[in-house]
Amino acid sequence: MDQTDDPTAYDPTAYGTEIASEYDELYDDMFETDSAVACLTELAGDGPVLELGIGTGRLALPLVQTGLEVHGIEASEEMVTLLRAKPDGADIPVVVGDFAEVTVPGTFSLVILAVNTIYALPDQDAQVRCFANAAAHLASGGRFVLDAWVPDLAQFANGPSVRPRSVSDKRVALVLAEHDPVRQRINTTQVHLRESGVRLHAVNHRYAWPSELDLMARLAGLRLQARWGGWDKSPFVATSTTHVSVYG
Ligand SMILES: C[S@@+](CC[C@H](N)C(=O)[O-])C[C@H]1O[C@@H](n2cnc3c(N)ncnc32)[C@H](O)[C@@H]1O
């Protein structure tokens, strides 16, 4: 049994350590970074801000550039090393550890958990602990914001799914996924085909419906304040494929 089958074998460093050297290149043009930073800046007020899974600083560094004080928790030393090498990156205090468990000094006006990373935790218990940990770091009136995809299980009607992610003359990216409805897990392998060779990246998620996340928030003493269909604050509707949820 490996990590994909056995939640007790969960290693919070695995994703970041494996993908660190390629993270920025792979995701540079894929995320809505500008609208996310604008929305987060508004939510943060005067700060300070804590980002769980701060990674290489895609969001944290532009937030610092707006004048906000930003702290981070990150499991992967490799991701932190890349953050530290960027302008302003070395000045961001980062605690290395599992964001469902570790604490940092202080309280924050905004705690951020971006890019589906709540699903990186292996089971409901760990996700509940993460909400509790986020809540424990909020100053009075503070908010916890996360963004995540909305489960779309129709793609697994005929078994594992295969879909192209991007196609160019230099690289083709495919996403192959397998669904375990009992554990609410989707184990995904991204396949990147380049002239230089083939790279595989595992992205294993324990998904939750928005309503389940709202219950986790309630267990942590938080309530849903806003839910949008994206960082542009578009309405969250039946066809939304992602949500940005704000708890306070
Ligand atoms: C998809 S990346 C997002 C990075 C960054 N927040 C961004 O928006 O680009 C997820 C990050 O969370 C980190 N991570 C995953 N699980 C974690 C955990 N349990 N505790 C701490 N960090 C974790 C990964 O190492 C990775 O850096």
The ligand as an ORCA input file, in Angstrom:
! r2SCAN-3c Opt
* xyz 0 1
  C      -0.610     24.029     -5.067
  S       0.724     24.617     -4.115
  C       0.209     26.307     -3.835
  C       1.362     27.202     -3.495
  C       1.000     28.675     -3.346
  N       0.049     28.872     -2.272
  C       0.418     29.210     -4.633
  O      -0.701     29.718     -4.597
  O       1.085     29.113     -5.667
  C       0.432     23.899     -2.528
  C       1.526     24.165     -1.530
  O       1.107     23.673     -0.263
  C       2.140     22.900      0.304
  N       1.483     21.900      1.156
  C       0.723     20.852      0.780
  N       0.259     20.196      1.844
  C       0.754     20.833      2.936
  C       0.618     20.637      4.342
  N      -0.122     19.651      4.843
  N       1.241     21.485      5.176
  C       2.003     22.513      4.684
  N       2.157     22.741      3.358
  C       1.540     21.920      2.498
  C       2.884     22.312     -0.877
  O       4.208     21.940     -0.530
  C       2.831     23.469     -1.851
  O       3.883     24.357     -1.667
*
